Amino acid sequence: MKTYIFDLYGTLIDIHTELHNHKVWKALSDMYACYGAIYTPEQFKQAYLKFNKEEWKRVEELHPDTYIDIQFKNVFKRLFDEAPIHTEVLPIQDIETWLLFVETEFRRLTRIRCKPYRNTIKTLQTLKQQGHQIILLSNAQRSFALAEMGICDLIPYFDHMYISADYGIRKPEKVFMQKVLDDHQLDVCDCVMIGNEVGSDMQVAASCGVTGILLNTAHRKEKVIQKELESLQQEYPNFQYQIITSGDILEILGE
């Protein structure tokens, strides 16, 4: 049995989000107003951008020289706490549940496209039928990832999921993948990391001694990708990799 460790976005799911739409900020400011936190749409947008940037800076200062990840709920909590005007409207009975709702609504409003790549489902089905283990290793917020995996019908195929915001670290931080290997006592010789980014997916695989398969779903020039991977191989001489330029992940099965 092999273990296939998959990235999510750009590998299994073709997704596009958009922040520069007035309707997004109007809907979010209206929602906050229902709970007494009053913003204009533009005020909400600017506060979100500011608080998001400051949250990244805060966490990076706590963990220097580490590829960290943040919890978006902290940004949305601060947006509520520091609203320009507060009025008594609807009380929030359970702040954690409310923040989860806000997160998922934010993602729904900003999501323009979300669909599995061609043959994503067929590949996962084939791997599962062959008895292989399938693990997710994604840089994401759990609320975003689970919702979008649900939309694309991917959840049933995964034996385990590792999502960066849950751990406060993200690829290519070595300890993120190492946790997967340690938790399940995996032999790196029996593992394959499949992703679409050299500096994230392939680097974390190389650092842990796991074979990498790079899916060129962005249709970058193969010569450029090859040069990046060769540079990575200089740092990790034993790193083995394969490039799939078509983006058809069924090719990893040799079909």
C-alpha positions in Angstrom: 0.0 0.0 0.0 1.2 3.5 -0.9 0.2 6.7 0.8 -0.7 9.6 -1.5 -0.4 13.0 0.2 -2.4 15.6 -1.8 -2.3 19.3 -1.8 -5.8 20.8 -2.4 -6.1 24.1 -4.2 -4.5 24.1 -7.7 -4.1 20.3 -7.4 -7.5 18.8 -6.9 -9.7 21.9 -6.9 -9.7 24.7 -9.4 -10.7 27.7 -7.4 -10.8 31.4 -7.8 -11.8 34.0 -5.2 -12.3 37.8 -5.6 -12.1 40.4 -2.9 -12.5 43.5 -5.2 -16.3 43.4 -5.4 -18.4 46.0 -3.6 -21.2 43.4 -3.2 -19.0 41.3 -0.9 -18.3 44.1 1.5 -21.9 45.3 1.4 -23.2 41.9 2.3 -20.6 41.5 5.1 -21.2 45.0 6.6 -25.0 44.3 6.5 -24.4 41.0 8.3 -22.3 42.7 11.0 -24.9 45.4 11.4 -27.5 42.8 12.3 -25.4 42.1 15.4 -24.8 45.7 16.2 -21.3 46.2 14.6 -21.9 49.1 12.2 -19.6 49.7 9.2 -20.0 51.2 5.7 -19.0 48.6 3.1 -15.8 50.5 2.4 -15.0 50.8 6.1 -15.5 47.1 6.5 -13.2 46.3 3.5 -10.4 48.6 4.8 -10.7 47.2 8.3 -10.5 43.6 7.1 -7.4 44.3 5.0 -5.8 46.1 7.9 -6.6 43.5 10.6 -5.7 40.6 8.3 -2.2 42.2 7.7 -1.7 42.9 11.4 -2.7 39.3 12.3 -0.1 37.9 10.0 2.5 40.3 11.4 1.6 39.4 15.0 1.9 35.7 14.5 5.1 36.0 12.4 6.7 38.0 15.2 5.7 35.2 17.7 7.3 32.6 15.5 10.1 34.1 13.5 11.8 32.0 10.8 8.8 29.7 10.5 6.2 29.3 7.8 3.2 30.1 10.0 -0.5 30.3 9.3 -3.2 32.3 11.0 -6.8 31.7 12.2 -9.1 33.9 10.2 -11.6 33.9 13.0 -9.2 36.3 14.9 -9.6 38.8 12.1 -13.4 38.5 12.1 -13.5 38.7 15.9 -11.5 41.9 15.8 -13.8 43.3 13.1 -16.7 42.8 15.5 -14.9 44.1 18.6 -13.5 47.2 16.9 -16.5 48.3 14.8 -16.7 52.1 14.5 -20.2 52.0 16.0 -21.8 49.5 18.3 -25.6 49.2 18.9 -27.7 46.8 20.8 -29.4 44.6 18.2 -29.1 40.8 18.2 -27.0 39.3 20.9 -24.4 36.7 20.0 -25.0 33.6 22.2 -22.0 31.6 21.1 -19.2 33.6 19.7 -17.2 30.6 18.3 -20.2 29.3 16.3 -20.9 32.8 15.1 -17.3 33.3 13.9 -17.5 30.0 12.1 -20.6 31.2 10.3 -18.9 34.5 9.4 -15.9 32.6 8.0 -18.0 30.4 5.8 -20.1 33.3 4.6 -17.1 35.3 3.8 -15.7 32.5 1.7 -19.0 31.9 0.0 -19.3 35.5 -1.0 -15.7 35.8 -2.3 -15.7 32.4 -4.1 -16.1 32.9 -7.9 -15.1 29.4 -9.1 -14.8 26.1 -7.3 -14.7 22.8 -9.2 -12.6 19.7 -9.3 -10.1 19.3 -12.1 -10.8 16.9 -14.8 -10.3 13.3 -13.5 -9.8 14.4 -9.9 -12.7 12.2 -8.7 -11.7 9.3 -11.0 -8.1 9.4 -9.7 -9.2 9.4 -6.0 -11.7 6.6 -6.7 -9.0 4.5 -8.4 -6.5 5.1 -5.6 -9.1 4.1 -3.0 -10.1 1.0 -5.0 -6.5 -0.1 -5.2 -6.3 0.1 -1.4 -4.0 3.1 -1.1 -4.1 5.6 1.8 -5.1 9.2 0.8 -4.1 12.1 3.0 -4.7 15.8 2.6 -1.9 18.3 3.4 -3.3 21.7 2.7 -2.5 25.3 3.4 -6.0 26.5 4.2 -8.6 27.4 6.8 -10.6 24.3 7.9 -13.9 26.0 7.3 -12.9 26.9 3.8 -11.3 23.6 2.9 -14.1 21.4 4.2 -16.9 23.5 2.5 -15.1 23.4 -0.8 -14.2 19.7 -0.6 -17.9 19.1 0.1 -18.9 21.2 -2.9 -16.5 19.1 -5.1 -17.5 15.7 -3.4 -14.0 15.0 -2.3 -14.4 14.3 1.4 -15.2 10.6 1.3 -11.9 9.7 -0.4 -9.6 11.0 2.4 -8.4 8.9 5.2 -6.9 11.9 7.1 -6.8 15.6 6.7 -4.1 18.0 7.8 -5.0 21.7 7.4 -2.5 24.4 8.1 -4.6 26.8 10.2 -5.3 24.0 12.7 -1.6 23.8 13.4 -0.4 27.3 12.9 2.1 26.2 10.4 2.0 25.7 6.6 3.9 24.1 3.8 6.9 24.2 3.2 7.5 24.0 6.9 9.1 20.5 7.3 7.4 19.7 10.6 4.0 20.0 9.0 4.6 17.0 6.7 6.7 15.3 9.3 3.7 15.2 11.6 1.8 13.3 9.0 4.6 10.8 8.6 5.0 10.4 12.4 1.3 10.2 13.2 0.9 7.3 10.8 4.3 5.7 11.1 4.8 6.1 7.4 7.9 5.0 5.4 8.9 7.8 3.1 9.7 5.3 0.4 6.0 4.4 0.3 4.8 8.0 0.1 4.1 10.4 -2.7 3.4 14.1 -2.4 1.2 15.5 -5.2 0.9 19.3 -5.5 1.1 22.2 -7.9 3.7 24.5 -6.3 7.5 24.0 -6.2 8.1 26.3 -3.3 5.4 24.7 -1.1 4.5 21.2 -2.1 7.7 20.0 -3.7 9.9 21.7 -1.1 8.2 20.1 1.9 8.3 16.7 0.1 12.0 17.1 -0.6 12.8 18.2 3.0 11.2 15.0 4.3 12.6 12.6 1.7 9.2 12.0 0.0 8.9 11.7 -3.8 7.1 14.6 -5.4 4.7 14.8 -8.4 4.2 18.3 -9.6 1.0 19.0 -11.5 1.4 22.0 -13.8 -2.2 23.1 -13.6 -1.2 26.7 -14.1 0.3 25.8 -17.4 3.7 27.4 -16.6 6.6 26.9 -19.0 8.1 23.5 -18.2 11.7 24.8 -18.6 11.0 27.3 -15.8 9.6 24.6 -13.5 12.4 22.2 -14.4 15.0 24.9 -13.4 13.2 25.5 -10.1 13.1 21.7 -9.3 16.8 21.3 -10.3 17.6 24.1 -7.8 15.6 22.3 -5.1 17.4 19.1 -5.9 20.8 20.8 -5.3 19.6 21.4 -1.8 18.1 17.9 -1.4 20.2 15.7 -3.7 18.1 12.6 -3.1 14.8 14.3 -4.0 12.9 12.4 -6.7 10.2 14.1 -8.7 8.1 14.0 -11.8 6.4 16.8 -13.7 2.9 16.3 -15.2 2.4 19.2 -17.7 -1.1 18.3 -18.8 -2.6 18.7 -15.3 -4.2 15.2 -15.8 -3.5 13.6 -12.4 -4.6 10.2 -13.8 -1.1 10.1 -15.3 0.3 9.4 -11.8 -1.2 6.0 -12.0 0.5 5.2 -15.3 -2.8 5.0 -17.2 
